Amino acid sequence: MSEIADALRAVESRDHTRLDQAFAEHYPDLKRLAHARLRGSGLEGSLQTTALVHESYVKLASGAGIAIDDRLQFLAYSSRVLRSIVVDLVREQRALRHGGGVDVVTLDTAVGEGLAGTMDVIAIDDALEALGRIDPSLARLVEMRFFGGMTEPEVAEALGVSVRSVSREWQKARALLLTLIEE
């Protein structure tokens, strides 16, 4: 098992030393992921990249430990945690405004080309949840590519499949996601 898997298991025993080491080792990658999640989300003024990374640490440290075997799986899991934090914050801001969708908060990412560029974070999250019910493996791929900012080769390595398979599945996932967002 890798150091990351050991660190995440240590969370269960509340020994955060190893988790601290894993976060320190992958901190630049986590900041890159957090920055990608904040860019265009409408939260840039109210939440900094560093704060989002630290919030993900707190969420991971307070939750149940999970087995992650390598760097890419750690980043994939981290992207899921970051996504949930951003979506929760957007929902909270909308609730506070009492206007719901008066000011649409958007998510813009280069990986999302073909997904109309700028979209509503909540609409994307809802569509991703629906996609997960239809095809969980496609939803996981979207999380890694769209929310995690991982490249096709990184996703292929994390999932243990060929880059060509990831490319085909990515095209399929984007088409399904667009359909679900439009509904």
N, C-alpha and C positions, 0 to 999 in steps of 0.2 A: 504494500500500500504506500501511497505517496505521503508527503508531509502535509498536504492539504487535507487529505482524508483523515489523517491522524488529528489534525487541528480541529476539524469539524466534529469529530467524535469527542474531543476534549470539551466541547461546548456543553455536551450533556452532563459532564461531571463538573461543569462550571470552572474548569481550568482554562482561562483565557490566554495563557502564555503562548501556547502553540497557535491559537487563532490569531493572536497579535502578530506572530511571525509570518503567517500566511498572508495577512492583510498587508504587512509591510513589504513583503516580497512582490506582491501583485498590485501595490498601490497605484503605480502609474497607469496600469491597465484599467483599474477600477475608476480612476479619475477620468480617463478617456471615455469609458462607458457612461459615467454620470454626466459628463459634459454633453455627450450625444443625446441623452435623455432630456436634459434641460433646454437644449437649443430649440427654440421655437415652441416650447411648451407653454409659454406665458408665465413661467415661474422664475425666470432669470432674476428678476428684481427682488423676489421674496425668498429665494433659496440659492445658495452658492453650491458649486460643484463639490467642494470639500465637505460641506454640511450634508449633502446627499450621500456621499461615500460613508461618512460617519454614521448617518442614520441607518444605512444598510448594515453596518457593523453591529449596531445596537439591535436591529431586528434579527440578525443572524445569531447573535450571542444570546438573545432572550428566547429564541425559538428552540424547537427540537433539533438535535443534530441529524445530519444526513450524510450518507456515504458518497463522497465525490473522489474519484480516483486520480484526476490530473488537472492541470491548469485550465484546459478548455472547458471541462465540466464545471470547474469552479467559476469561470467567467460566465458560462451559460446560466448557472444558478444565480450568480450575482446580478445578471441582467434581469432575471425574473423578479428578484427582490427590488431592484431599482425601479422597474416598471410598476410594481405594486405601490411603491411609495409615491411615485409621480402621479399615478391615477388617483390614489387616495387624497393627495393634496389638491389636485384639480377639482375633485368632487367636493372637498371641503370648501374651497374658494367659491365654487358655484352656489353651494348651500348658503354661505355667508352673504352672498349678494342678493339672495332671494329672487333673482331674476332668472335663475337657471341658465339658459343658453343665450342671454342677451349679448354678452361678449364671448365669442367662441374662442376657447383656448385650443391651440393647435400644436401638432407635433410635426416637425420637419426634419427629414433625414435623407442623406444621399442614398442610403441603402434602399429607401422606400420608393425609388424611381418606378414609375408605373402604378404607383398608388396615389396618383394625383398630387404628389409633392407635399402639400400641406393639408393636414386633416385634423379633425377633432379627436383629442386623446381618448375621450370617453367612447366615441363611436368606434375607434380602433380597438379599444379594450373589449367592448361588447362583441364586436365582430370576431375577435380572436377567441373569446370564450365560446361563441357559437361554432367556430372552426374546430375548436378542441373537442366539442361534442361530436362533430362529423368525422374528424380525422385527427386524433391526438398527435400523431407524428408530424403532420403538417403544421399544427399549432406550435409544436416545439421548435420546428425549423424556423418559423416566422419569429418566434421569440429570440432565437439565437442571431438571426440575420437582422431583423428590423429593430428589435429592442436591445440586443446585445452588440450590434455592430460587428459581428463576426463575419469574416470572409467565407466564401464557399469552401476553400480548402480547409479552413479551421473547422467549419461545421462538419465537413466530410470526415475529418480526423476524429472529432468528438463523437460522431454517431457511428463510426466504423464502416462508412460506405464510400463509394467513389465520388469524386467531384462532379462527374457527369450526372450521377443520380441526384445529387444535391441541386444541381442546376435545373434539371427537369422538374423536381419536386418544388423548387422555389417558384418556377413559372406557374405551376399548377396552384400553389398556395396563394400567390398574388392574385390570380384570376378569381379564385374562390373568395378571398378576402374582399376584393372589390365588389363582388356580387353581394356579399353579406353586408357590406357598408352601405350599399345603395338601397337595401331593403328597409 
